Amino acid sequence: MSEIILKVENLQASVSGQQVVEDVSFEVPAVGITALLGRNGVGKSSTIKGILGLYQRQGNIIFDGQPIQGLLTHQIVQLGIGYVPEDREIFSKLSVEENLRIAERDKNPNRRYVAELFPDIEARKAQTGGSLSGGQQQMVSLARALINSNKLLLVDEPTKGLAPKIVTEVAVALEEASKTVPMLLVEQNLEVVRRLAEDVIVLDAGKVVYTGKAKTLLADEALTQRLLGVHSEGA
């Protein structure tokens, strides 16, 4: 049985008074990649933001043995949770180098590791974020999180809107990063999930409706269709 790095109990989250996460409970092992799945609009990104305190939330959130539901977002990040947001959200007018330096919170940031993992980004450090392709911006977004030493990464839709070749490159980077830090990954591309994830959590209408092994879910065509509305083969 793997050690648990994150335990979420009865999480509820709301935005501007509207509840977007109803009652979510799950655990994330301290190794490998756990995928958070579900159809569009079921609360996956909202769950991530609830954990981070970006949305108003209730419930218990235990990270590395410590309750964090009462902490502010910057305090949670300082404990060792890295966040790769949906739609990248890099600073378009700043250089790649400046984007990375702003993200540094450790005294000895992992600059060499990031340079080796993202050689294309290393070669473009002087370029502005806005001049990069979507795939390159996604690499910068990942690099910003990985430049710090984290105990957990929350990665939200990293392959969204990317060309197939770039999807593969992002998947390779995530796979390599997962050797050193566990991840909770929100991902719609089931081929990426098949490649990367050991465990899966499926949400529907703001609640967990399935937990188990990724291979078990994706091997069951009828279950995948029922839970996710897509076919597991060739998805």
Residue pairs with C-beta under 8 A, 6 or more apart in sequence:
2 29
2 30
2 31
2 32
3 29
3 30
3 31
4 27
4 28
4 29
4 30
5 28
5 29
5 30
5 63
5 64
5 151
5 152
5 182
6 27
6 28
6 51
6 61
6 62
6 63
6 64
6 152
6 184
7 26
7 27
7 28
7 60
7 61
7 62
8 24
8 25
8 26
8 27
8 47
8 51
8 59
8 60
8 61
8 62
9 25
9 59
9 60
9 61
9 62
10 23
10 24
10 25
10 58
10 59
10 60
11 21
11 23
11 24
11 25
11 47
11 50
11 51
11 57
11 58
11 59
11 60
11 61
12 19
12 21
12 22
12 23
12 24
12 50
12 57
12 58
12 59
13 19
13 20
13 21
13 43
13 46
13 47
13 49
13 50
13 55
13 56
13 57
13 58
14 20
14 21
14 55
14 56
14 57
15 46
15 55
15 56
19 206
20 43
20 46
20 55
20 206
21 43
21 46
21 47
21 50
21 55
21 57
21 206
22 43
22 205
22 206
22 207
23 206
23 207
24 43
24 47
24 50
24 59
24 203
24 206
24 207
24 208
25 208
26 201
26 208
26 211
28 34
28 152
28 182
28 184
29 182
29 198
29 199
30 151
30 182
31 182
32 178
32 182
32 183
32 197
32 198
32 199
33 174
33 178
33 182
33 183
33 185
33 196
33 197
33 198
34 182
34 183
34 184
34 185
34 197
34 198
34 199
34 200
34 201
35 185
35 186
35 187
35 193
35 196
35 197
35 199
35 200
35 201
35 214
36 44
36 47
36 48
36 184
36 185
36 186
36 187
36 200
36 201
36 203
37 44
37 186
37 187
37 193
37 200
37 201
37 202
37 203
37 227
37 228
38 44
38 202
38 203
38 204
38 227
38 228
39 204
39 228
39 229
40 188
42 203
42 204
42 205
42 206
43 203
43 205
43 206
44 156
44 186
44 203
45 86
45 156
45 157
45 186
46 55
46 206
47 203
48 83
48 154
48 156
48 184
48 186
49 55
50 57
50 59
51 57
51 61
51 76
51 81
51 154
52 73
52 76
52 77
52 81
52 83
52 154
53 68
53 71
53 72
53 73
53 76
54 73
57 69
58 69
59 69
60 67
60 69
61 67
61 68
61 69
62 68
63 76
63 79
63 81
63 151
63 152
64 79
64 80
64 151
64 152
66 79
68 75
68 76
68 79
71 79
77 83
77 105
78 105
79 151
80 149
80 150
80 151
80 152
81 150
81 151
81 152
81 153
81 154
82 145
82 146
82 148
82 150
82 152
82 153
82 154
82 181
83 145
83 153
83 154
83 156
84 141
84 142
84 144
84 145
84 153
84 154
84 155
84 156
84 158
85 141
85 156
86 156
86 157
86 160
86 186
87 157
87 160
88 134
88 137
88 138
88 140
88 141
89 141
90 99
90 129
90 137
90 140
90 141
90 144
91 98
91 99
91 102
91 129
92 128
92 129
92 130
93 128
93 129
93 130
94 102
94 128
94 129
95 125
95 126
95 127
95 128
95 129
96 121
96 124
96 125
96 126
96 127
96 128
96 129
96 132
96 140
97 125
97 126
99 129
99 140
99 144
100 111
100 114
100 125
100 140
100 143
100 144
100 147
102 144
103 144
103 145
103 147
103 148
104 147
104 148
105 148
106 147
106 148
106 149
109 147
109 148
110 146
110 147
110 148
110 149
111 147
113 146
113 147
114 121
114 122
114 143
114 146
114 147
115 122
117 143
117 146
117 173
117 176
117 177
118 139
118 140
118 142
118 143
118 173
120 136
120 139
121 136
121 139
121 140
121 143
124 132
124 136
129 137
129 140
132 140
133 166
134 161
134 162
134 166
135 162
135 163
135 166
135 169
135 170
138 158
138 159
138 162
138 166
138 170
139 169
139 170
139 173
141 158
142 155
142 158
142 170
142 173
142 174
142 177
145 153
145 155
146 153
146 177
146 181
150 181
151 181
151 182
152 181
152 182
152 183
152 184
153 177
153 181
153 182
153 183
153 184
154 183
154 184
155 174
155 183
155 184
155 185
155 186
155 187
156 186
157 186
157 187
157 188
158 170
158 174
158 185
158 187
159 166
159 167
159 170
159 171
159 187
159 188
159 189
159 192
160 188
162 170
167 189
167 192
170 192
171 192
171 195
171 196
174 183
174 185
174 196
175 195
175 196
177 183
178 196
185 193
185 196
185 197
187 193
187 196
187 197
189 235
190 218
190 224
190 228
190 230
190 232
190 235
191 235
193 200
193 214
193 218
194 214
194 215
194 218
197 214
198 213
198 214
199 211
199 212
199 213
199 214
200 210
200 211
200 212
200 213
200 214
200 217
201 208
201 210
201 211
202 208
202 209
202 210
202 211
202 217
202 227
202 228
203 209
204 227
209 227
210 217
210 223
210 227
217 223
217 224
217 227
217 232
218 224
218 232
219 232
220 232
221 231
221 232
221 233
224 230
224 231
224 232
224 235
225 231
225 232
